[in-house]
Amino acid sequence: MKIAKILITVFFLISATAPSHAWFDETHLAIAKAAGYKKWYNAAAPDIARAKLGKIEGYNHYYNSPPGIVITPEMVLEQAERYDTFDPNGHLYGAIISSLRTYMKNKPRGRYAEHLFAYLVHYIGDLSMPLHHTMNDFSKKNHLANDGIIEDEVLRNLDKIKTYEITIKTETDLATEVARIANLSMALGRTLENENRLMTRHEAYRQLNHSASLLSAILKWIERT
């Protein structure tokens, strides 16, 4: 009984200190489905894994950007070296690059590579969540409310997720697009903080457009390679 109480206490301590998930499950699924990913139902798996793995996986889901910073492709690529490591500042951008590298390395070995691709899909969804770029008191206070802003409707409204054309031919192209969406998402996060409000539904769908478009471009890229 004492051991059980200790384990429960540790679990809640970890949960309280770890950053919240970006988007709820159905929103992640909707991004993947709108992008045309055939195994869209895997998109929430990294958060399921995170419930067991805790912080080491959690650091792949956000980046604590200092005020005034501009994310560059070089920063994105540098973060890739910190994938799956303990890093309180997070390394979401690099996790996108490194998880794709891992998938491409394992793809010739068999079907389980798709399990690895699910992480990439999830991180791309996280990229458009504005409060996963500004991990401060405002973000922590409002994270859950923003995560679920369209959760109750999004799978019934996939037509509201509008993909646009992104062309990726190299890893540098991917890093450039990750940096672009990161800066857009971070700017919205700062706006929400300055105006002390939650996202509107319109803003949430606009953010999903970015993630779905990037994922769609990656799917086309890997089909050509």
C-alpha positions as CSV (number, residue, x, y, z in Angstrom):
1,M,0.0,0.0,0.0
2,K,2.8,2.4,0.9
3,I,4.5,1.7,-2.4
4,A,1.3,2.3,-4.3
5,K,0.9,5.7,-2.6
6,I,4.4,6.6,-3.4
7,L,4.0,5.7,-7.1
8,I,0.7,7.8,-7.3
9,T,2.5,10.7,-5.7
10,V,5.4,10.5,-8.1
11,F,2.9,10.3,-11.1
12,F,1.1,13.5,-10.0
13,L,4.4,15.3,-9.4
14,I,5.6,14.5,-12.9
15,S,2.2,15.5,-14.4
16,A,2.2,18.8,-12.5
17,T,5.6,19.8,-13.7
18,A,5.5,18.5,-17.3
19,P,4.1,20.8,-20.0
20,S,0.5,20.0,-21.1
21,H,-0.2,18.1,-24.3
22,A,-0.7,20.2,-27.5
23,W,-4.2,19.7,-28.9
24,F,-6.3,16.8,-27.6
25,D,-6.5,13.5,-29.3
26,E,-9.2,14.1,-31.9
27,T,-7.6,17.4,-33.0
28,H,-4.3,15.5,-33.7
29,L,-6.3,12.8,-35.6
30,A,-8.1,15.5,-37.6
31,I,-4.8,17.1,-38.7
32,A,-3.4,13.7,-39.9
33,K,-6.7,12.8,-41.6
34,A,-6.9,16.1,-43.4
35,A,-3.4,15.8,-44.6
36,G,-4.2,12.4,-46.2
37,Y,-2.1,10.2,-43.9
38,K,-3.5,6.7,-44.3
39,K,-2.7,5.7,-40.7
40,W,-4.2,8.9,-39.2
41,Y,-5.5,6.9,-36.3
42,N,-1.9,6.6,-34.9
43,A,-1.5,10.4,-34.5
44,A,-2.4,10.5,-30.8
45,A,-0.1,7.6,-29.9
46,P,2.9,9.8,-28.8
47,D,0.8,11.3,-26.0
48,I,-0.2,7.8,-25.0
49,A,3.4,6.8,-24.8
50,R,4.2,10.0,-23.0
51,A,1.8,9.1,-20.2
52,K,4.3,6.3,-19.4
53,L,7.6,7.7,-20.5
54,G,7.1,11.1,-18.9
55,K,9.5,13.9,-19.3
56,I,12.0,12.4,-21.7
57,E,9.2,12.2,-24.4
58,G,7.6,15.4,-23.2
59,Y,10.7,17.5,-24.1
60,N,10.0,16.6,-27.8
61,H,6.6,18.3,-27.7
62,Y,7.6,22.0,-27.1
63,Y,10.2,24.7,-27.2
64,N,10.4,27.4,-24.6
65,S,11.3,30.3,-26.9
66,P,12.7,33.5,-25.3
67,P,10.8,36.7,-26.0
68,G,11.9,38.4,-29.2
69,I,13.6,35.4,-30.7
70,V,13.2,34.5,-34.4
71,I,13.3,30.8,-35.1
72,T,15.7,30.0,-38.0
73,P,16.2,26.8,-40.1
74,E,19.7,26.6,-38.5
75,M,18.1,26.4,-35.0
76,V,15.7,23.7,-36.2
77,L,18.6,21.5,-37.5
78,E,20.7,22.1,-34.3
79,Q,17.8,21.0,-32.1
80,A,17.7,17.6,-34.0
81,E,20.8,16.5,-32.1
82,R,18.8,16.8,-28.8
83,Y,16.0,14.5,-29.8
84,D,14.9,12.1,-27.0
85,T,17.2,13.8,-24.4
86,F,16.5,15.6,-21.2
87,D,16.3,19.3,-22.0
88,P,14.0,21.6,-19.9
89,N,13.8,24.1,-22.8
90,G,12.4,21.5,-25.1
91,H,13.3,20.7,-28.7
92,L,10.1,20.3,-30.7
93,Y,11.5,21.7,-33.9
94,G,14.5,19.3,-33.9
95,A,12.2,16.4,-32.9
96,I,10.4,16.8,-36.3
97,I,13.7,16.5,-38.2
98,S,15.1,13.7,-36.1
99,S,11.9,11.6,-36.1
100,L,11.8,11.8,-39.9
101,R,15.4,10.7,-40.1
102,T,14.6,7.8,-37.7
103,Y,11.6,6.8,-39.8
104,M,13.6,6.9,-43.1
105,K,16.4,4.8,-41.6
106,N,14.0,2.1,-40.4
107,K,11.5,2.2,-43.3
108,P,13.3,-0.5,-45.3
109,R,13.3,-2.8,-42.3
110,G,9.6,-3.4,-42.2
111,R,6.1,-2.3,-41.2
112,Y,7.0,-1.1,-37.7
113,A,8.6,2.0,-39.1
114,E,5.0,3.4,-39.3
115,H,5.0,3.4,-35.5
116,L,8.0,5.8,-35.6
117,F,6.2,7.9,-38.3
118,A,3.4,8.5,-35.8
119,Y,5.7,10.5,-33.7
120,L,6.6,12.8,-36.6
121,V,2.9,13.2,-37.3
122,H,2.2,14.2,-33.7
123,Y,5.1,16.6,-33.5
124,I,3.9,18.4,-36.6
125,G,0.5,18.8,-35.0
126,D,2.2,20.2,-31.9
127,L,4.0,22.7,-34.1
128,S,0.8,24.7,-34.8
129,M,-0.2,24.9,-31.1
130,P,0.8,28.4,-30.1
131,L,1.3,27.8,-26.4
132,H,3.9,25.1,-27.1
133,H,6.3,27.9,-28.1
134,T,5.8,30.1,-25.0
135,M,6.1,28.0,-21.9
136,N,5.4,30.6,-19.2
137,D,2.8,31.2,-16.5
138,F,0.2,32.3,-19.0
139,S,0.8,29.2,-21.1
140,K,0.6,26.9,-18.2
141,K,-2.6,28.5,-16.9
142,N,-4.4,28.4,-20.3
143,H,-2.9,25.3,-21.9
144,L,-5.7,22.9,-21.4
145,A,-8.4,25.3,-22.5
146,N,-6.6,26.1,-25.7
147,D,-5.8,22.5,-26.4
148,G,-9.4,21.6,-26.5
149,I,-10.8,24.6,-28.2
150,I,-12.2,22.7,-31.2
151,E,-11.9,19.1,-29.8
152,D,-15.6,18.5,-29.7
153,E,-16.2,19.3,-33.3
154,V,-13.0,18.9,-35.4
155,L,-13.5,15.4,-36.7
156,R,-16.9,16.4,-38.0
157,N,-15.5,19.5,-39.7
158,L,-12.4,18.3,-41.6
159,D,-13.5,20.6,-44.5
160,K,-12.5,23.5,-42.3
161,I,-8.9,22.4,-42.4
162,K,-7.6,23.9,-45.6
163,T,-4.2,22.6,-46.8
164,Y,-2.1,24.8,-49.0
165,E,0.9,24.1,-51.2
166,I,4.3,23.5,-49.6
167,T,7.1,22.0,-51.6
168,I,9.8,20.0,-49.8
169,K,12.8,18.6,-51.7
170,T,15.5,18.6,-49.0
171,E,15.9,18.5,-45.3
172,T,16.8,22.1,-45.4
173,D,13.5,22.9,-47.1
174,L,11.8,21.0,-44.2
175,A,13.7,23.0,-41.6
176,T,12.7,26.2,-43.3
177,E,9.0,25.3,-43.2
178,V,9.3,24.2,-39.6
179,A,10.9,27.6,-38.7
180,R,8.2,29.5,-40.6
181,I,5.3,27.7,-38.9
182,A,7.0,28.0,-35.5
183,N,7.3,31.8,-35.9
184,L,3.7,32.1,-36.9
185,S,2.6,29.9,-34.0
186,M,4.8,31.7,-31.5
187,A,3.5,35.1,-32.7
188,L,-0.1,34.0,-32.0
189,G,1.0,32.7,-28.6
190,R,2.4,36.1,-27.7
191,T,-0.8,37.8,-29.0
192,L,-2.9,35.5,-26.8
193,E,-0.7,36.4,-23.8
194,N,-0.7,40.1,-24.5
195,E,-4.5,40.1,-24.9
196,N,-5.1,37.7,-22.0
197,R,-7.4,35.4,-24.0
198,L,-7.9,32.0,-25.6
199,M,-7.7,31.2,-29.2
200,T,-10.9,31.7,-31.3
201,R,-12.1,28.7,-33.3
202,H,-11.2,30.5,-36.4
203,E,-7.6,30.9,-35.2
204,A,-7.5,27.2,-34.1
205,Y,-8.5,26.0,-37.6
206,R,-6.0,28.4,-39.2
207,Q,-3.3,26.8,-37.1
208,L,-4.4,23.3,-38.1
209,N,-4.1,24.4,-41.7
210,H,-0.3,24.9,-41.2
211,S,0.2,21.5,-39.6
212,A,-1.9,19.6,-42.2
213,S,-0.2,21.4,-45.1
214,L,3.3,20.6,-43.7
215,L,2.4,16.9,-43.1
216,S,0.9,16.6,-46.6
217,A,4.1,18.0,-48.1
218,I,6.2,15.5,-46.2
219,L,4.0,12.6,-47.3
220,K,4.5,13.7,-50.9
221,W,8.3,14.1,-50.4
222,I,8.8,10.6,-48.9
223,E,6.8,9.1,-51.7
224,R,9.4,10.4,-54.1
225,T,12.4,9.2,-52.1
